Amino acid sequence: MRTTLNLADDVAAAVEKLRRERSIGLSEAVNHLVRAGLTKQKADAPFRQKAHDLGRGIDFSNVTDAIETLDGPAAG
């Protein structure tokens, strides 16, 4: 697709730097930077932990009973 873009000074500088470093054309440099930005945007999505109801859990109000439930009766 052919189009005209107006780049901000900092963006134009980044494109020019990439062009010089890789000896590539303007279009290739712009495409690379746009793709990198799109990929980063997806990666920055907030992490969401899915929770599932596992039924009745352990009552932790009494730590000794909870440990005994998990580890078995204390030897002794």
Steps between C-alpha positions, in 0.01 A plus 500: 500500500637838409422795728643821639603527866595795715747374759579676825865601534581225752334234283681622189829484692426140609418403140817663371712332768356158412557566128866582563559206736349242267558662161131470413248723327253739658196275448673197650613701803153646561338156461747347745436767763121484458503120534719525810256750650200281425668195653598694812144629539368143510765398750410788732146372552432458871539151643173345609505195726207270448358356821299184531288378790671188633229427751548497873850598603702472817401707801808704587351661809690242711851465361579181693192324361578623149858366516375170638246477215772561242790305656319238706506456877810622681731220613571504861 
